[in-house]
Amino acid sequence: MNLETLKTRIQDNVDSVSKELIGLSYRIHANPEVSYKEEKASKWLADYLEEKGFKVERGAADLPTAFVASYGKNKPAIAFLAEYDALPEIGHGCGHNIIGTAAAGAGIAAKLIADELGAKIMVIGCPGEELLGGKAFMVEKGIFDEVDAALEMHPMAVPENWAGAKMTASSLLDVQFWGKPSHAAFDPWNGVSALAAMIQSFVHIDSLRLHIKDRSRIAGVITDGGKAPNVIPEHSAGRFLIRTAQDGDLDDLREKVIKCFEAAAISTGCQLEYHLGPRCNAMQNNSVLLELWRSNMAALGRQVGEMNINSGSTDVGNVSVITPSIHPFLSISEETLPGHSAQFAAAAVSKAGDKAVLDGAKALAMTAADIAAQLETLARAKEELKETRKRERIFYA
Ligand SMILES: [Zn+2]
């Protein structure tokens, strides 16, 4: 079967399961589950893929809601990445119901590639994206070691289809201060305020901002600031996200931020405890694979625009530094809506959202067909990644 026929058949395959895919997308949307608690969504997706002939390993990488579904066993191994976690309170305000079902649809349609060309088709269920960690753990456990190319689509509530986004390296940082309680009016001199240490940390970080590189970000929230105004707070806690445009700058900025906490601990007399969370690599969008994506999207009547430059992060970054990857965005709205919002959640189950599930599944599987049929293109994609690693001073385990 020639490549064009294969791609036409892939589109037919997606259309033949379109009702099932949209139904699943709505079911996941109506049952939002936060990071690492995606029990229903991961089960529904894994069950569905199993029903369609995939061999499914559940609880992959010791994460109960992760899975690896595979079909075929030869090279190259091409993986579609599924995400399905929601946001607290907001539900599917990032549209991961679309990501999960488009990946499953792509996998089912792409079985034909394995049958015709002898490739291995994988759908990898990745939990906990919103906490920027799921794929970091999965990469560490070797889940992506055999993967030759990783493809993920993400919906976006904007009128254009983005080729992808330059996204930042990031790291979570949990901080606690321990002071000493006392009556805030009767004997405040006997107390040591853990809240004061936290407030000073924010001030120090604000002074640091002038000296950080473009697109670096330091954002934090206080999760415990004391219990009562007449008690000197003995404990305070905060959660911070530190981001840099280049992987190579993240360690340096992390150290500077930690110094801000240390300074506050010294000046207030508090004890400092901190814990660094999973590290997320900056997203490396593979331009060789993106060209394939672009022409497949054009065949579906969607023009793909430029790379968006923002300072968000995704844990697909961790996958993108070990295997050629793409993470393009599909429009699900005629107007630009705020990210992580109720409006975005509504768009994730709209007509345009449903179309993104189907077009996403088709373009992902068509791109996989190109990769499996043109191994020299895959070799070029891998060569590009090698160069990128050097240029971007990429940290990877
Ligand atoms: Zn997202």
Boltz pocket constraint, residues with backbone or C-beta under 6 A from the ligand:
constraints:
  - pocket:
      binder: B
      contacts: [[A, 94], [A, 95], [A, 96], [A, 129], [A, 154]]
      max_distance: 6.0
